[in-house]
Amino acid sequence: MDDSKNRLNEKKFGRRTFLKRFAQAAALSSAASATGCIGLIQNNEMLQLKWKEYFKKNYRLMTPQEKEETVERLERLAKIEKHMDIQMSSQNPINGVLFGYAFNLTRCEGFMECVTACVKENNLDRQSHTQYIRIFEMEPGGMSPETGNGKYFHEVPLDNHFYMGVQCFHCENAPCIRACPTKATWKEPDGIVVVDYDWCIGCRYCMAACPYYGRRFNWSASQVPYNEITKKQHYLGNRIRPKGTMEKCTFCVQRTRAGKLPACVEACPTGARIFGNLLDPDSEIRFVLKHKKVFRLKEDLATDPKFWYFID
């Protein structure tokens, strides 16, 4: 177990934190006692479920059984609170897989189908128009998103311009991970940088540390129309995030660990997005890295992003 896990093991709830959570639980209990018998039974069940949620471990410290109990608890809470049947997963990384991504600057025409697919798949807040992916309209010679137009609303593609997609790059040497004071974000063995939303305190240190502007902060509870919620979810991925926490692209962990492509890759109409296993010598992304002219943004920072750009 590494030092960060040791620090997590040593973390204790202070007296003030305990009293605060005890008061919250008591408030739930009082609300339950004011309802009828059926409501009382259901509210008591919700009280017990939320009590366990308050005191659960950081995801990395959970045993397989605790992970299973946690996702079952969240499924039950969704049923009680939202009358919704979701399928929550805690699927582990696949052995022998290290995910990587490549973006073809020649093919992207700025349609933003990838953005739309990402918003839907990952249950992003509709009210604030949260987006993990940003597409920048670039002038010839531009190689930095800061010089591009990320808010274009005209017919595309625009003559004499190209388009650059930016999102979380899942860096091997990620500064966001080092910046997090609660160890709520880390890199999984398959290379995906994830967030335990229930351990995130919303300080936004990770957001400030990311040189690629890859993280988003929830200023309010996520608003997603009931009939638009993606019900196949992953604990570290597209489950509904609480207010006051950070979120980001997870390479659609709920899909990729099930052998599917990320939603953005699947939705791209021009084939500009390439995703695959960097450890597989026969994968498409390995072909791109070997045979195309590739580069990464801000390589001088030594963050080692697993996201490359290339041209045909």
Buried (B, 14 or more C-beta within 10 A) or exposed (E): EEEBBEEBEEEEEEEEEEEEBEEEBEEBEEBBEEEEEEEBEBBBBBBEBBBEEBEBBBBBBBEEEEBEBBBEBBBBBBEEEEEBEBEBBBBEBBEEBBBBBBBBBEBBBBBBBBBBBBBBBBBBBBEBEBBBBBBBBBEEEBEEBEEBBBEBEEEBBBEEBBBBBBBBBBBBEBBBBEBBEBBBBBBBEBBBBBBBBBBBEBBBBBBEBBBBBBBBBBEEEBEBEEEEBBEBBBBBBBBBBBEBBBBBBBBBBBBBBEEEBBBBBBBBEBEBBBBBBBBEEEBEBBBBBEEBEBEBBEEEBEBEBBBBBBEE
